[in-house]
Amino acid sequence: MKFELDTHTHTIASGHAYSTVHDLVKEAKNIGLKMFALTDHGPAMPGGPHIYHIGNQKVIPRVIDGVFVLRGVEANIIDYDGSLDIPEEYLKELDLVIASLHDVCIKPGTREENTNALIRAMENKYVDIIAHPGNPVFPIDEEKLLKAAKKNNVLIEINNSSFGKSRPGSKENCIRIAKIAKEMNVQLSVGSDTHISFQLGKFDYVEEIFKDINMPDDLIINTSIHKLINFLEKKGKKNIKDFKELIKNR
C-alpha cells in the first residue's frame, strides 16, 4: 500500500505545533511524498491563528521545491448544530476543509449530540473531511455517521496520531469505523495530523489496520494525488483547477 499524500498537517501557526511550511516541504521531499494539505487549526483553538492567517494562504505557491501544497484548514465544530469557527467567505477560497471536534472548543455531548454535530458539519458544502471521529471523548453512532458521509460525499478520516498519545482509547473505534466504511463503500482519508515535520506521512498504525481488514485501495483517497484532486473538483472547489495541469504527468 503506497500513500502519495497527507491530508492533515499543522505548522507553528496552530500554536502547539513545531514546524514551518518549509520544514514540511523539506520532509515531504525527503520521504517522497508528492502532496500535503496545510490544515492549521481554526481560531477557536486556544493559541490558534487569526482568521487572516487562514485567509492569506493565497500567497503560498502551489508547488514548493517539487511538492504540491493544498491550502486548507482544520475548522473547529463549535456547537451541536455543526457550526464552524471559519466564516463561509474564507471556506469557499480553500482547497480542502477538515471539520473536527476538540474538547477545548466544544464540551463533549451525548452520543446523539456528538453525532448530530458531525453530520450537520458534513452538510456544509465546503467540508471535505471529518477528522479523528474515533476519539472516545466524543462517542458517536458510527453507522449513522458513515451513512451521512456517503450521502454528503465527505471523507472520513482515520487519524494516525490517534493511536499514539493524542487521543488514547481510539484504536477500537477506528477499527470499527474502517470496517463499516468498507461494508458501506465509504471513502476514507488518512491523516498523520503531524504537529512536527518528522511525523509527516507517517501512517504506520492505520496501514496495519487496513491490511488486517483488507481495505480496498480505491476507498483510500491518499493512494493517488489524482484521486484527491478529482474528488475536490467534484466537490466544487473553485481554485482546484490550478492543480489539474500541474499534476497531469505525475
NORMO-V775384 format. One record per pair of residues at least 12 apart in sequence whose C-alpha atoms are under 10 Angstrom apart, sorted by the first residue. I is the first residue (numbers start at 1). J is the second residue. Records with the same first field share a line. If there is no record, write none. Layout:
BEGIN
I: J + J
END
This chain:
BEGIN
1: 207 + 210 + 211 + 216 + 217 + 220 + 223
2: 207 + 217 + 222 + 223 + 224
3: 32 + 33 + 34 + 35 + 190 + 201 + 202 + 203 + 207 + 217 + 220 + 221 + 222 + 223 + 224 + 225
4: 28 + 32 + 33 + 34 + 35 + 36 + 201 + 221 + 222 + 223 + 224 + 225 + 226
5: 28 + 32 + 33 + 34 + 35 + 36 + 37 + 67 + 68 + 69 + 189 + 190 + 191 + 200 + 201 + 221 + 222 + 223 + 224 + 225 + 228
6: 28 + 33 + 34 + 35 + 36 + 37 + 38 + 70 + 189 + 190 + 191 + 192 + 193 + 194 + 200 + 201 + 202 + 203 + 221 + 222 + 223 + 225
7: 35 + 36 + 37 + 38 + 39 + 70 + 72 + 96 + 97 + 98 + 129 + 157 + 189 + 190 + 191 + 192 + 193 + 194 + 200 + 201 + 221 + 222 + 228
8: 36 + 37 + 38 + 39 + 40 + 72 + 73 + 74 + 96 + 97 + 98 + 129 + 131 + 157 + 159 + 160 + 189 + 190 + 191 + 192 + 193 + 194 + 195 + 200 + 201
9: 21 + 24 + 36 + 37 + 38 + 39 + 40 + 41 + 72 + 73 + 74 + 191 + 192 + 193 + 194 + 195 + 196 + 197 + 199 + 200 + 201
10: 24 + 37 + 38 + 39 + 40 + 41 + 73 + 74 + 192 + 193 + 194 + 195 + 196 + 197 + 200
11: 23 + 24 + 38 + 39 + 40 + 41 + 194 + 195 + 196 + 197
12: 40 + 48 + 49 + 195 + 196
13: 40 + 41 + 42 + 47 + 48 + 49 + 50 + 53 + 54
14: 39 + 40 + 41 + 42 + 43 + 45 + 46 + 47 + 48 + 49 + 50 + 74 + 195
15: 40 + 41 + 45 + 46 + 47 + 48 + 49 + 195
16: 41 + 45 + 46 + 47 + 48 + 195 + 196
17: 40 + 48 + 194 + 195 + 196 + 197
18: 194 + 195 + 196 + 197
19: 194 + 195 + 196 + 197 + 198
20: 195 + 196 + 197
21: 38 + 60 + 64 + 69 + 197
22: 64 + 65 + 197
23: 196 + 197 + 198 + 200
24: 36 + 38 + 67 + 69 + 194 + 195 + 196 + 197 + 198 + 199 + 200
25: 63 + 64 + 65 + 66 + 67 + 68 + 69 + 197 + 200
26: 64 + 65 + 66 + 67 + 197
27: 197 + 198 + 199 + 200 + 201
28: 65 + 66 + 67 + 68 + 197 + 198 + 200 + 201
29: 64 + 65 + 66 + 67
31: 198 + 200 + 201 + 202
32: 67 + 201
33: 66 + 67 + 68 + 200 + 201 + 225
34: 63 + 66 + 67 + 68 + 69 + 224 + 225 + 247 + 250
35: 62 + 63 + 64 + 66 + 67 + 68 + 69 + 70 + 201 + 222 + 224 + 225
36: 67 + 68 + 69 + 70 + 71 + 72 + 191 + 200 + 201 + 222 + 225
37: 68 + 69 + 70 + 71 + 72 + 73 + 95 + 96 + 97 + 191
38: 54 + 57 + 69 + 70 + 71 + 72 + 73 + 74 + 95 + 96 + 97
39: 54 + 70 + 71 + 72 + 73 + 74 + 75 + 96 + 97 + 98 + 193 + 194
40: 53 + 54 + 71 + 72 + 73 + 74 + 75 + 98 + 193 + 195
41: 54 + 72 + 73 + 74 + 75 + 76 + 85 + 86 + 98 + 99 + 100
42: 54 + 73 + 74 + 75 + 76 + 77 + 84 + 85 + 86 + 98 + 99
43: 74 + 75 + 76 + 85 + 86 + 105
44: 75 + 76 + 77 + 78 + 84 + 85 + 86 + 102 + 104 + 105 + 106
45: 74 + 75 + 76 + 85 + 102 + 103 + 104 + 105
46: 104 + 105
51: 85 + 86 + 87 + 90
52: 90
54: 71 + 72 + 73 + 74 + 86 + 90 + 91 + 93 + 94
55: 71 + 72 + 73 + 86 + 89 + 90 + 91 + 93 + 94
56: 71 + 90 + 93
57: 70 + 71 + 72 + 93 + 94
58: 71 + 93 + 94
59: 71
62: 242 + 243 + 246
63: 243 + 246
68: 225 + 243 + 246 + 247
69: 95 + 243
70: 94 + 95 + 96 + 229 + 240 + 243
71: 93 + 94 + 95 + 96 + 97 + 239 + 240
72: 90 + 91 + 93 + 94 + 95 + 96 + 97 + 98
73: 86 + 90 + 91 + 94 + 95 + 96 + 97 + 98 + 99 + 127
74: 86 + 96 + 97 + 98 + 99 + 100 + 101 + 127 + 129 + 130 + 131 + 193
75: 87 + 91 + 97 + 98 + 99 + 100 + 101 + 121 + 127 + 130 + 131
76: 98 + 99 + 100 + 101 + 102 + 103 + 104 + 105 + 106 + 121
77: 98 + 99 + 100 + 101 + 102 + 103 + 105 + 106 + 117 + 118 + 120 + 121
78: 100 + 101 + 102 + 103 + 104 + 105 + 106 + 107 + 117 + 121
79: 101 + 105 + 106 + 107 + 108 + 109 + 113 + 114 + 116 + 117 + 118 + 120 + 121
80: 106 + 107 + 108 + 109 + 112 + 113 + 114 + 115 + 116 + 117 + 118 + 119 + 120 + 121
81: 113 + 114 + 116 + 117 + 118 + 119 + 120 + 121
82: 99 + 100 + 101 + 113 + 114 + 115 + 116 + 117 + 118 + 119 + 120 + 121 + 122 + 123 + 124
83: 99 + 117 + 118 + 120 + 121 + 124
84: 99 + 100 + 121 + 124 + 127
85: 99 + 105
88: 124 + 125 + 126
90: 126
91: 124 + 125 + 126 + 127 + 237
92: 125 + 126 + 127 + 236 + 237 + 238 + 239
93: 126 + 237 + 238 + 239 + 240
94: 126 + 237 + 238 + 239 + 240
95: 126 + 128 + 229 + 232 + 233 + 235 + 236 + 237 + 238 + 239 + 240 + 241
96: 126 + 127 + 128 + 129 + 228 + 229 + 232 + 235 + 237 + 240
97: 125 + 126 + 127 + 128 + 129 + 130
98: 121 + 122 + 126 + 127 + 128 + 129 + 130 + 131 + 154 + 155 + 156 + 157
99: 118 + 121 + 122 + 124 + 126 + 127 + 128 + 129 + 130 + 131 + 132
100: 117 + 118 + 121 + 129 + 130 + 131 + 132 + 133
101: 114 + 117 + 118 + 130 + 131 + 132 + 133 + 135 + 137 + 138
102: 132 + 135 + 137 + 138
103: 137 + 138
107: 137 + 138
108: 136 + 137 + 138 + 139
109: 137 + 138 + 139 + 140
110: 138 + 139 + 140
111: 138 + 139 + 140 + 141 + 142
112: 139 + 140 + 141 + 144
113: 138 + 139 + 140 + 141
114: 133 + 137 + 138 + 139 + 140 + 141
115: 133 + 138 + 139 + 140 + 141 + 142 + 144 + 145
116: 140 + 141 + 144 + 145
117: 140
118: 130 + 131 + 133 + 140 + 145 + 148 + 149
119: 144 + 145 + 146 + 147 + 148 + 149 + 152 + 154
120: 148
122: 145 + 148 + 149 + 151 + 152 + 153 + 154 + 155
123: 148 + 149 + 151 + 152 + 153 + 154
124: 152 + 154
125: 152 + 153 + 154 + 235 + 236 + 237
126: 154 + 232 + 235 + 236 + 237
127: 152 + 153 + 154 + 155 + 235
128: 149 + 152 + 153 + 154 + 155 + 156 + 189 + 231 + 232 + 235 + 237
129: 149 + 153 + 154 + 155 + 156 + 157 + 188 + 189 + 190
130: 145 + 149 + 154 + 155 + 156 + 157 + 158 + 188 + 189
131: 155 + 156 + 157 + 158 + 159 + 189 + 190 + 191 + 193
132: 156 + 157 + 158 + 159 + 160 + 161 + 162 + 167 + 170 + 173 + 174 + 190 + 191 + 193
133: 145 + 156 + 157 + 158 + 159 + 162 + 170 + 173 + 174 + 177
134: 157 + 158 + 159 + 162 + 163 + 167 + 168 + 169 + 170 + 171 + 172 + 173 + 174 + 175 + 176 + 177 + 178
135: 159 + 162 + 163 + 166 + 167 + 168 + 169 + 170 + 171 + 172 + 173 + 174
136: 167 + 168 + 169 + 170 + 171 + 172 + 173 + 174
137: 167 + 168 + 169 + 170
139: 173
140: 173
141: 177
142: 173 + 174 + 176 + 177 + 178 + 180 + 181
143: 176 + 177 + 180 + 181 + 184
145: 177
146: 177 + 178 + 180 + 181 + 184 + 185 + 186 + 187
147: 180 + 181 + 184 + 185 + 186
148: 186
149: 181 + 186 + 187 + 188
150: 181 + 184 + 185 + 186 + 187
151: 186
152: 235
153: 186 + 187 + 231 + 234 + 235
154: 186 + 187 + 188 + 189 + 231 + 235
155: 186 + 187 + 188 + 189 + 190 + 219 + 220 + 221 + 231
156: 177 + 178 + 181 + 186 + 187 + 188 + 189 + 190 + 220
157: 174 + 177 + 178 + 187 + 188 + 189 + 190 + 191 + 192 + 220 + 221
158: 170 + 171 + 173 + 174 + 175 + 177 + 178 + 188 + 189 + 190 + 191 + 192 + 203 + 205 + 206 + 207 + 209 + 220
159: 171 + 174 + 189 + 190 + 191 + 192 + 193 + 194 + 203 + 205 + 206
160: 174 + 190 + 191 + 192 + 193 + 194 + 199 + 201 + 202 + 203 + 204 + 205 + 206 + 207
161: 191 + 192 + 193 + 194 + 195 + 199 + 202 + 203 + 204 + 205 + 206
162: 174 + 191 + 192 + 193 + 205 + 206
163: 204 + 205 + 206
164: 205
166: 193
171: 205 + 206 + 209
174: 206 + 209
175: 206 + 209 + 210 + 212 + 213
178: 206 + 209 + 210 + 213 + 215
179: 209 + 210 + 213 + 214 + 215
181: 215 + 219
182: 210 + 213 + 214 + 215 + 216 + 219
183: 215
185: 216 + 218 + 219
186: 218 + 219 + 220
187: 216 + 217 + 218 + 219 + 220 + 221
188: 217 + 218 + 219 + 220 + 221 + 222
189: 219 + 220 + 221 + 222 + 223 + 228
190: 202 + 203 + 206 + 207 + 220 + 221 + 222 + 223
191: 203 + 206 + 222
192: 204 + 205 + 206
201: 222
224: 250
225: 243 + 247 + 250
226: 243 + 244 + 247 + 248 + 250
229: 241 + 243 + 244 + 247
230: 243 + 244
END
